Amino acid sequence: MMSLVENTQKEIEVTAHDVPLHCPMPNMLKWNSHPRVFLDIAKTGKAQCPYCGTHYKLKEGEVIKGH
């Protein structure tokens, strides 16, 4: 079972398994808090949601294949 994350967390560490990355993520308590937006984290390892401002950071050592 997936554990739920509160949407008030402003920095979330993600893995390559979370790609394609979108906000809000399915494991967020308020998964429908704003329209789903896909974020490009492959180029820099970081992304920010334009709706809620949440920062996403690729976990150290993670590699996104095919990008």
C-alpha positions in Angstrom: 0.0 0.0 0.0 1.3 3.4 -0.9 1.7 5.9 1.9 0.1 9.3 1.5 2.1 12.5 1.6 0.7 15.8 2.7 0.7 18.5 0.0 2.2 21.1 2.3 5.7 19.5 1.9 7.5 22.0 -0.3 10.5 19.8 -1.4 10.0 16.3 -2.5 12.8 13.9 -3.4 11.8 11.6 -6.3 13.4 8.6 -8.0 13.6 7.5 -11.7 10.5 5.4 -11.1 8.5 8.6 -10.7 9.2 9.7 -14.3 7.2 10.9 -16.1 6.9 13.3 -13.1 3.8 15.2 -12.5 2.3 17.3 -9.8 0.3 16.6 -7.8 1.6 13.1 -7.4 -0.9 10.1 -6.9 0.3 9.5 -3.3 -0.6 13.1 -2.2 -3.6 13.5 0.1 -5.0 16.3 -2.0 -4.2 14.6 -5.4 -6.8 16.9 -7.1 -5.6 20.2 -5.5 -4.8 21.6 -8.9 -4.7 20.5 -12.5 -2.0 17.8 -13.2 1.1 19.3 -14.8 4.0 17.3 -16.1 7.5 18.4 -15.0 10.8 17.9 -16.8 13.3 16.7 -14.2 15.5 14.8 -16.6 17.7 17.7 -17.7 18.7 19.3 -14.4 17.5 16.9 -11.8 15.2 19.6 -10.4 11.7 20.9 -11.2 9.2 23.3 -9.7 5.4 23.1 -10.0 4.0 26.3 -11.5 0.7 25.8 -9.6 1.7 25.1 -6.0 5.4 25.9 -6.0 6.5 22.4 -4.7 10.2 21.7 -5.6 11.0 18.3 -6.8 14.6 16.9 -6.7 15.9 13.7 -8.2 17.4 11.5 -5.5 21.2 11.5 -5.6 22.6 8.7 -7.7 19.3 8.2 -9.7 19.6 7.9 -13.4 16.7 8.6 -15.8 17.2 6.2 -18.8 16.3 7.3 -22.3 16.7 11.0 -21.8 
